[in-house]
Amino acid sequence: MPKIGHAVRHVAAALAAGCAISALNCFNDPLTPVPPKWDTNLTLPLSNRNITLQEIVEKDSTFLRSGGGNQLVYVSSTTAAPTTVADKVTVNPPAASGSIALGAFEVALASVNVPLQSPDLPSGSTMQVPPMNFGVPDVANAVDIPVDVLCASGRARLTLTNNMDIPVTVMTPIEIRDGAVVHARFVFSGVIPPRGSAWAEDDLTGDRIVAGEDLGGLSFSTTGSGGATVTIPPNILVATLTASGVTATSASVPSLPAQRLKDNSTAGLALRDSTKIRSITVRSGRLDLTFTSRLPIAVRLRFRFPEVTRQPGGGAPYEDSVAIAAGGAQTFQVNLAGYTITSPSPNALLDSIHLVSTVVIPSPVNTSVTMHDTDKVLVDMRGGTPVVADTAAVVLKPTWVDINTVVPFDFGKLPSKFTGTLNLPAASLGLNLTSSVGFPADLSLRIAARKATGDSAVLVLPGGQQRILPGTSLIAFNDPDVGQFLSQLSPRLPDSARITGRVLINPPDVYTPTPAGVGSIGWNSAVGGVINLNVPMRLGLTDGMYQDTVVWGDTNADGTVDNSSNREDLDNVNSGTVYAEIRNGLPVQLGLAIQCLDATRRGLITIPQAGGTIGVAAGSVDGTGVVTVPANGSAVIPLSHADVQLIRQADFVRYALNVVTAGNGGIVTMRSTDALQIRMWMQFSFKVNP
């Protein structure tokens, strides 16, 4: 006999569970059969249980809380994926032009030998030379090399070689003259001994050396031969003019030596971008340089950017070189990835980068050339690709960042089992945002979720825009707007929502293009946070339907059979009746229908068999929707022999619970102290086996 009780009890237990809103599968009451007192009738007590909503809270504390006045509150907290700044921190260098002046350059001047002869000492004569003064006529075109050099530096040396056997003294400075203009003056001191030499030097800075210059001021004296007879040579003196260390500001020369110019020339390339840099580590970006030579010779141009270094705070600057033909042009791409662009002063912002260059003449030039220190190489700079920051300390121009992210709505298993039209007067939705962006930002966003009808419900940020600061900020939506938004999502709750909008970083009213406006930002800077949803269970509900399918004999809601029965014993059951008495202290009207399913989930029998539901009215509520007087209801469900035989085949039980708040969808308050009392028993007759 107890086996029959187990078998039939499964249907009755489903009835009891459904009438308790299935207690959301949250209560179980082991049923113990009472031994029969008669051979042909058996009465089984099924349930006598008082269930409060507090039990549901305790079994599902993930989402439900008991708040002030014992009001139930649905609580959900979801982390929103952060929106990164990524490639929005950029500097777009405008097209800029500059020039690289050649500067002073080295020239190599051939030495000049000038023989000197005096009419006072005839060449080839043999004589006793008395003490005397003698002169040498000016030598026209003494500088007979094809040069015209304006010296920036250098020294000239005049060496006098005495070919006579008598001593010689230079009486006046010897001059290199271009007409009346003296370009070099050499002052000798002391005596030039017989067959000896002496030299004097002059600074050539600012002087000019030109072909055809004269040698003048040739006045000498001698103490004579001391009574001895001497022979006067053909060239009594030889003047040798040499130059060393000569650099020129302009020159026409027959050749130039290979050289690396020591003077660096700088071309400033303005960064006329509204993002002002203190320091930026480049993730990607390129500068395109075009060099156009105005030089008459081929050169190699070495250049560097002092503000562009390999590591923050210093390190080797970016440096490279390019070969340029005489009067030619060359392009060059500067890949800035991995470099750091830094202002020279930590208290200043970088308004330009400087291209510092050195001109190299890689090999001797053996043809005549005319050059000036003002000859130049023109430089054009263009941003090949934007300079994208990996990390940066900058004054960021007002920059928009788009937000488009999906966040889950976690209602547990409710969306898959519940439908209904909700009316939520209010709910709380807050975004606890965390910003690692080092600037204030204006947030403009909306939350959209797909409704069951196909279009979307939209929740807009109050005021349309709200300012957030670096760190943590709270963005709160209006409670009535949130309630209306959630109400639109019924009858079937969505599993996610999409947050869209934009963030304006460093808005114009706080943009300060001075060091005071510098902030930290980079590729990984982000705005993210946690979405907190609090829904007070003060609501209206119409057309509510909660459906679920459970395994036959599962009394613990774990998806497995807890009690097995010998279903063949059900063949001996003639008929039965299930009795239920319900005291509803909930502010919702309930209606339950049960369907037994076979292993393929095909329907076998629906209870009540005539259709409809096992119903009970909602408890009476006051003006705030709080239950004041419970409602009573009862049900009598007869089971025929055929009904029992259909139940006998069941592997699953599906129940559907209609739920409507009091007042036909009025606003009610669900409290943890609200309770549902169910008393159920079963009576059936059976055939006695001999």
Disulfide bonds with the S-S distance in Angstrom:
none
